[in-house]
Amino acid sequence: MRKSIQLLMGTVNTVPLGKSDSELEEIYQRYYRPFIKAIYRFPRLKATLYYSGILLGWIEKNHSEFLDVLGELVKRRQVELLGGGYYEPIYSLIPKTDTIGQIEMLTTYIRRQFGSRPRGVWIPEQIWEPDYPSAFRSAGMEFSFLGEEQFIEAGVEHRGIYAPLLTEYQGKTLLVFPLHTAVTNQLFTTGVDEFIETMLGSFPSYLDQPGDPVITLLWDGQAGDSLGDEDRSRWLEQLFEGIIEAQNRGDVSTWHPSRLSRLSEARGRVYFPPTAFKTLLRRYKSEGDLAAYENLSMPGLGRTGFYYSGMFRQALARYQEGNLLYGKMQFIHSLVNQVRGDRYRKQAAKEELWKGQSNVPFWFGPSGGIYNPSYRKPSYAALISAELLTREQGIFAPSIVTNDLDMDGLEECLFQGNDLNAYVHLRGGILFELDHLPVHWNYLDTLARHPEPNHTSQDEQFGYDVYPKKCFVDHFISPSQDFESFRNGSFEPKSRLIHQIFTIQDRTTDVAKTLKLELVTEGLVESSSGDQRGLEMRKSYSFEKGKLSVQYSLTNTGTDTLSTVFAPELNLAFASRDVSDLRIFRIAAGGQKEEVGPDPISLEHTQSMVFDDLHNKNSIRVELDKAAPIWSFPSLTRHRDKHGTHLSYQSSTLVIRTELNLQAGETWQGTYALRFSRDKRDKR
């Protein structure tokens, strides 16, 4: 008996938090509006659609007529909407309670807007971990989707990937439909007749499972960008016409997954290991690793080893900056859960926390992800907003607390003030987060230059960083060190104090209510003679309203003279280096002020630097107690994605250089300060 395909088809529509209105408008007009217009004309076709909460919120504000049409499609039972996390988190990165809360938030929106409750949950990027069924079922979800490769990886035979299967965690079951990516990837790349022929012939002729095969084609709503807008719309309409013809012949019937999930046939059961789709995993492997991974296809080995089944959370180990955002999110989650007695304030804080869990800035995703600062900054802003909502007015008092924020086994020192948050790491004693609370902005939301598997020799010549691009990162360099090699990361450091573990010497509050944190460590520094000298370094952080300062005390603990250049590095992250967002000024030792701009420049006899943050209507003044030469330059990263090579501004860098000639036992002291002023420009 001839089998007829039970077809699930539709689109997945999502945008990152941080896209501008103009970018979203273009995407809407090019992709989302034409698709709805096309499917509306074919009422006999059933479609399954996913829209993230971020996207639905923007559409409601800017194109409510779209929601009216979508609502009509839902009402006439042509479209089934999928649920998911409102701000589209990676579920394995967030606590279970937040997963449930985010799913319920989108469910509530869909039910309120369209009068229909979703039963299926979309998993961003098909990033799976085995405990998902517990949270999904607790949020009222009954089914989901994973790629066909993930079914095969779980041991499902090829003939088994044409029906949904049950998976389970601690008694909670979830039905999982296979996504047939091999067929979906041919959308918009062939003629419509050829595509339908491929779809009809995609399952094996020997298929002996009961019932008709299920084929699931859910594609990215922005797919087909290689075609012009008119050609893409024409292709879609021809596809829908072709499926109608196939329905008339009895070859295909279109379904909603909720209807198929209610059919009474017995389901097989399978346990999926932690997986992510193949192209994601390739981003985190060297060429040698990739070769080994590809060889796992040999008979008998399968694809269940490390190279294929790697967990998505490896991305946190790959990018320190993503891990810091992750640690911040977990810390804020704990603060939100401590709110008592004010459920409205707690719910508002939760929603800001959930906004900060949007997945894109945690990793190098298809849209550039972590490399794009416009995606990271809204997440930090939301987390800062959530933190402020947890503070009870009249009770909160500035303090320094310790917490292993980045989960490296060392506790970090977190200053929480009324207008500043400043986080200090014991490794290197560096300042790694600096939040100016009035503007919800982390001025240390920076990114280092990381080597990537798809980098070319040209990218490699651009340079990489072997230390965090944060603040008060302490270099010791040769007096003959040139500017250019320092900028491209090819310079030779004369000490490893940058990686040394500091100990907390003192933590006090003085009579002026200035909180102080004193750190100390010892290590070796290579003198100009080439010999190693012992050095004790003390870093005393002081925190007060609108100001943060660091006093250094460097003591030569060796028996001979130490000659070197001490060069602490400061990075500050702004919206961009464009003159509309940032203007940079230098104030010389004599008090003269001149604009220097964002381009690389070597400055002599500098007393302070002023960064006018026009985006936030803020001004940051970097003050030196003694005039010194400074290197100033933008920190830029290169990354490659399907759209090409991108050069992105990440931060503005200052390197303050002081020549030291310390006799045995001699101590040098110096102080650097960051002073914030709001709603005014520096007049000097």
N, C-alpha and C positions, 0 to 999 in steps of 0.2 A: 504493500500500500504506500502510495506516494506521501511523503511528509510535507507539511506546510510549516513555514517558519513563523514562530511567534516573535514578532519584532517589537523590541523596546527601543525607541529612538527619541532623541532630543538634544538639548544643549546644556552646557555647564557655563554659567555666567558669573564672573567674579572680577573684582578690581581691587588692587591694594589700597589700604588706608594711606592717604598722602597724595593720591592723584589730584591734580588741579581740576577745577571746574571745566576749563577749556579742553583738557585732555579727555575728561569723561564725556563731554558733549560730543566730541568727535567720535569716540567709541560708540556712543549711543546711536548717533546718526548713521554710522557706517555698518554696524553689526546688529545691535539689538532691535532697533525699529524695523529694519527690513525683514528679519526673521519672523517676528510676530505678524507682520503684514502678510508674509507669504503663507504661514501656517493657517492663518485666519481663513484663507480662501479654500482650504481643503478640510471641511468639517468632518469628513469620514476618517481622517488620520488622527490617531491618538499620539500625543507627545508627552514626554517626561522632561520637566525643566527644573533647573536649579538656579536660584539667584541668591547671592550672599546678602546678608543683612546690610552690609556697607553699601552695596549697589542699590538695593531696594530703597534704602533711606534717601539716597541721592535722587533716584527716579521720582519718588513721591514728592520731593521738594521742587524738582525741575520739570518733570513731565508726568503729571498725574494722569493725563489722558492715556498713557501707556498702561498704567495700572487698571484703568477702566476696561481696556480691551483684554488685558490678561485676566481680569476678573470674569469677564464674559466667557472666555475660553474655559475657565475653571468651572463656571456655572453650567455650561452645556456639556460638561464632562469630556471635553476634548483634551484638556491639559491636566496633568497631575503635577503638583509642585512638591519638590523634595525639601526636607528640612536640613538642618546642620547647625554648626556654631555661628551665632549672629556675626561675629567679627572674624570668622574663618580661622580659628586657631589650628595648630597641629595638636591633636588631642593628647599625644604622648608627652607634650611639654607642659601641660597645665594640670592642676589638681582635678580629681574626679568631680568634686562639687562644682568647679567652674565649667567643666564640660557639660554637666547636666544643666547648669544655669544658662549657659550660652545657647544650648539647643532649645531650651524652653523659651528663651527670649525670642528666637526666630519663629518658633512654633506659635507663640502668642501673636506675633506680628501677622503671620500668614492667616491665622484663624480670624483675627480682627479685620484684616483688609479684604480677604477673599472668601470668608465663611467656610473654609475647608481646613481640616487638621492634617498636616503631613504625617505619614507613617514611615517614610524612608529617610535615611540620613546620608548626606554626601560626605565622603572622607577626602579632604584636600590632598591632592597629589597621590592618592591611594597609599598614604603612609599608614601602615597598620601595626598595631601591637595586640597581643592575644587577649588582653583584659578589656578591650573595647566593648564587647557585648554587654558587660555588666553596666557600664555607664549609659550606653545607648538605650537599653531596655528600661533603665530607671528613668530615662527622659521620655519614654513612650514610643521609641523607635522600634520598628519590627524588622526592617531589612536595610541592606546597603549594597555597595558595589566594590569589587576589586578587579584588577586586571587579569586577563587570562594567563599571563606568565606567573602571576602569584598563585593561581590555582594549580598550575603544573608544578611549581616549586613546592607546594604543599603535598605533592604526591598524587594529585588527581590525574588519571589517564586522559589522553586527548579526547576520547569520546565522552568524558565526564564534564567537559567545559561548555556544554550546551544545555545546562539546566542549573537553577540555583541550588545551593547546598547549605545545610545548616552548620554553623559553628557555635561553640559554647564556651562560657567561662563561669566556673563556680555555679552551675545550674541555670545561668541566664543564656538563652539561645537567641541567635540572630541569623536570619536568612540572608545569604550573600549571592548576588547575581554576578556572573562573570561579564566583564567588559571586553568586547572583542576588538582589541586595539589594532590588530593586523588589518582588519577590514576598515575600521574607522580611519586609519591613517591614509587611506586612499581617497577619502573625500576631497573633492575639489582638484584632484590631481589627474583624473582620467575623465573620459566621457561618461555621461550618466548611464547609458545603456551598459557600458563595460562595468561600471561600478555595481549596478544591480545584478548583473550576471555573476560578478565576483561574490557578492553577498549571498546569492542563492546557492552558489557552489561551495560556500565556505565550510560547511560541515561535511564530514566523511560519509561516503555512501554506505559504509557498513554500520553506521550508527544504529545501535539496537536498544537504546534507552526507551522506556515507555513514554508515550506522548510525543508531541512535536518538539523539535529543537528550539531553544530560546536563543535569539541573537540580540545582543545589547549594543546599540550604537549611541553613545552619549559623547558628543564632541564639544570641544572648546568653542564657546559662542563667538570668539574672535578668530576662528580658523578661516582659512581661505584668503589670507591677506596677500597672497601672491597674485590673486585675480583682482581686476578692477571692480569697483562697487557694482556696476551694472552687470558684469559677467558673473559675479558671485551670486547676486540676486536671481539672475536667470538660471544659474546652475541649480540653486535651491528649488525653484519652481519646477524645473524639469525632473529633479529627484522626486519631489512629491507626486508629480504626475505619473512617474514611472512606478512608484510604490502603489498608487491607486490601481494602475493597470495590473500589477502583480496580484493585488487583492482580488480583482475581478476574475483572474485566472485561477484563484485558489492557491497560489504559491506562497502568499504572505498574509498574515493578519496582524494588525497593530494592537498593542496591549498597553495597559498601565501596570507597573510592577506590583502595586497593591492588590490588583485583581489576580494576577498570577500567584502571588504569595498566599492567597486564600484557597487555592486549589487543593484538593484533598490528597493528591498522590503522596506516597511516602517519600521523604527526602533523605538523601545520603548525608553523612556528617563528615566534616573535615576540620582540621586545626591548622590555621595559617601561622607560620612563623613570622617574627618581625620582618617586615619587608617594606621596600619603597620601590618605585618604578625605576627601570634600568637606567634611564638617562640621568636621574638624580644621583644614583650611586656613582656613575662615571665621573661626576664632578669632584669626588673626594679621593680619587685614586691616581697614583702615578702611572706612567706608561707601562712600567713593569708589572704593576698590580693588575692593570687592565688586561695585559696579555695572559696572565695567569687566570684571571676571571673567565676570559673567553674560552680557555682550554678546559674549563669545567664541564663543557658540553659532551665530553667523551662518554661512551656507554659505561654504565656502572657507577659513575661518580654522581650523576645528578647535579642539581644546582642548589644544594642546601647548605653549602659551606659558607665560610666567612665572606668570600668575595661577593656573593650575591645577596645573602640574607642579612647584610649589615643593617644595624638599627639607624634610623634617621637621626637619633640623638648624637651620633658621631659628629654631626655638624657642629655641635657645641664644643667638641674638642678641637675641631678644625679651626674655628674662628673664636678667638678669645672675646672679641667684641660682642658676638651673639650670646656667648655664655654670660657675660656681664649683664646684658639685657635680661636674659633668662633668670639670673640670680636676683636682679632687681624686682622682677615680676613675682618671684616666689616670696621675697621679703615683704612686698606690698600685700600679697595675698594674706600673709600672717597678720599684718597690721589691720587689714579690713575685718578679718575674723575676730579681732579683739574688740571691735566696736560693740558696745552694749547700750541698750536703753533708748536708742533712736533708730528705729528701723528704716525711716526715710533716708537719713544720712548714710546708713550702712548700705542701702540699696543703691544710692547714688554713687558711693565709693566702689561698689561691686561693678557697676556698669562702666565706670572709668577704667577699673582694673581689666575687665574683659576687652575693652577697646585696645588696651596695651598688649593684649595677647594675640593680636593679628599676626599671622605666621610669617609674612614676607620678610621683615627685617632680621629674622633669626638666622637666615641661611642664604646661600647663593642660588636663588630660584630662577625660573625662566625669565623673569623681568629684571634680573640683576640683583634683586633682593637686598642683601646686606650692603652691597656696594652703593646702593642709591640712598644718600642721606635723607632725601625727602620722604622715604618710607620709614626710616628709623625715628626721625624726630617726632612724628605724631604719637608713636608708641611711648617714647619717654615722656612726652607732654601729658598723655593720659595717665601714666603711672604716677607722675608727680601730682597731678590733680587728685588722683585717688588717695595718695598719702595725705594731702592737705585736708581732705574730707574726713580722714580718720582722727584728726587732731581736734580735741574738744576745747573750745574757746574758754579762756580763763584758767585752764588747767595745764596746757602744754608749756613746758619749759625747755630751752635749749639744753642739749646734753651730748655727750660722746658715748656711744654704745659700741660693743664689739659683736661681730657677726661674721660667720664664714660665708660671705655673700657669693663668692665665685666657686665655692665647694672644692677648694684645693687643699684643705686640711689646715689652713692658716686663718685665724680670725682677723678680719679687717676692722679698722676703726672708723666708725660712721658718726660724723658730726651732723646733728640735726638742729638747725637754727630756725629763727623766725623768717629770715629772708634768704638764707643759703643752706644747702646741704653740701657737705664736702666729705668724700670717702677716701681714706688713706689705706694703701696696701702695705703690709709689712715687708713684702718682697720689693726691695729698692726704695721703700719709703715713699713711693710715688702717690700723687693725687690722681685717682682714676675716675672720679665722678664729681662734677661741680654743677649743682642745680641752682639756678637763680629762680627762686620760687615765685616772685611776682609775675614772671613771664612764662613759667612752666617750661624752662629751657635748660637742658643739660649741655653746658659748654665743653664737656669732655666726651660728647658723643662723636668720637673720632674713629678712624679705621686705618690700620696699618696696610702696607703693601704686601699682599700675600702671593706666593707662587701658586699658580693654577695649572692643572693638567693641560688645558687648551692654550696656555701661553706660548707664544713664539719667541724666537731669539730676540726679536725687537722688543717684546714685552720685558724679557729678562734684562736687557740693557737699561731699561727704565729704572731698575733697582728694586730691592726688597728690604723690608725692615725686620730686624732681629730683636727688637724690643718694642714695648707698647708705646703707641703715640699718644702719651698722656701728658701730665704736667709735673714739673720738678723731677724729670728723668735725668739722672746725674751722670754726665759723661766726663771722662778724663781723656784728653787728646793731646797730640803733639803740638808744640808751638808752631810747627811748619804745616800743620793740617790745612788743606785748601778747602774752600767753600764748596766747590762742585762735587768732590768725592764724598763730602759729608752729606750733601743733599741726596745723592743717589745711593747712599747706604754702603758704599765700598770703602769707607774709612776703617782704620785699624784702631779699636778702642785700647786704651792703656790701663784699663782696670775692669774687673768684673763686679765692682760694687753695685752696678745697676741691677744685678741679679741677687745681691746679698740679702739675707733675712735680717731685718732690724728687730730689736726688742724694745718694748715700751718702758722707758725710763721714768716717765712721770705723766700724770694726767690730772690737771688741777683747774680750778676756777679762781681768778684773782679778785681783788676788791672791786675792780671795774667791770666785773662779770664777763671778762674775756676768758673763754675756754682755751686751754693750752694742752698740747700733746707733744711730748718730747720722745724722740726715737734715737737709738744709737746702734752702731755696728762698727766692725773693724774689718779691714781687708788690705789688699796689696795694690799699689799703684806703681806703674812703670815710670821711672824718672827719665828725663831727657838723655841721661847717660846710658840708658838701657837696663839699669839695675832696678830691682823691685824694692819699694819702700813700704813700710807699714803705715797705715792711716786709720785714725779713728774719725768717724763722721757722726755728728749729732745734727738732727733736723728737728727744730722746734716749731710746730705749727701753732698759730694763734688764730682764733676765730672770734670775730665780733661783728656787730651789725654793719653790713655792707662792705666788709673787708676780710680778707684772708692773707696772712703773711707767713713766711717761712724764714727762720733764722738758721743759717748754717754755721757750724763750728767744726773746722777741719784741723786735726792735730797730727803732725808727723811723729809717729811712734817709732820710727827707725833711728839708726845711729848716724845717718848721713843726710845731706841736703836732698830734699825732694823738689825737683823742677818739673812742672807740668802745667797744663791749662785745664782749669776747672770750667766745665761748660754745661750747666743745667739747661735742659730743653723744656720749653713750655708750648703746649698745643692748645688752641682754643677753636671750637667749632662754631661756625656761623651759617646762616642760611645759604650763602653763596659768597663768592669773592667779587661779584659784580658791584659796581659803584652804587647801585641802587640799594644794596643790602649792607655793604661794608665799606668804611673808609678808615684808613690806617695812618696815624700820625706819629712822628718821632719828636721828642723834646730833648734837645741837646743839653750838655752840661751847663751852658750859659743861659738856658731858659727859652731859646728860640724854638718855635714850633714849625714843623714842615710836614706836608703830606707826602708819604712815601708809597702808598698804594700796596697792592697784594703781590706784586712781582718780586722775584728774588733780588735781595739787595744786602750789601754789607755796610753797616753803619758804625761809625767811630764815635767815641765820647758821648754815649747816649745815657741820659738820666732816667727817661721813662718812655713808654710807648702807650699810645691811646688807640683803642679799637672802638670806633663808633658803629655800634650794631643798629643800623637803621631799620632792619626788619622788626626788631623787638623794642625799638626806641630806648635803647640802653647804651651805656658807655662803660667800658672796662679799661682801667688804667693799670698798666704794669709798671710798678715803681721799683727803682734800684736805690739802695742806700749810698752807693758809690757809682759814678759814671763808668761805663764799660762798653767795649765794642760788642755789637750784636749782629748776628745773621738773622734775617727775616725772609721767609719764603712760604709759599702755599704748599701744603701736603696734598698730593694728587695720587689717585690710584687708576690703574687700567684693568678693565675686565672685558671679556668677550662673551657675547651671547648670539642668539640667532639673528639679531638685527645688526651685528657688527661689533667694532671696538669702541669702547667708551672711556673717556678720560674724565674722572669725577673729582671735584673739589671735596676734600674731607675736613681740612682744618687749616688754620694759619699757625705757622711755627716760628718761635723765637729761640735762638740759642745765644745765651749770655756768656761771653768768654772772659775769663780772668786768669792772667798769668800768675802762677804761684812759685815762689822760691822759699820753701819752708826749711829752716834749720831743724836739726833734731830737737824734738820737744816743743817746737814753735806751733802756735795756733793762729789760723786765719778765721775771721768771722765776716759774714755778709748777710744781708737781709733783702728779700724780694717780697713784694706785696701785690695783691690783686685787689683793686678798689672799684666797687660798682656804684654807678650813679644812674638814676632813673629819670626819664623825661627831661633831660637837659644835656646839652652838649658841653664838652670841655672848652672853657673860654681862654685858656692860657695860650 
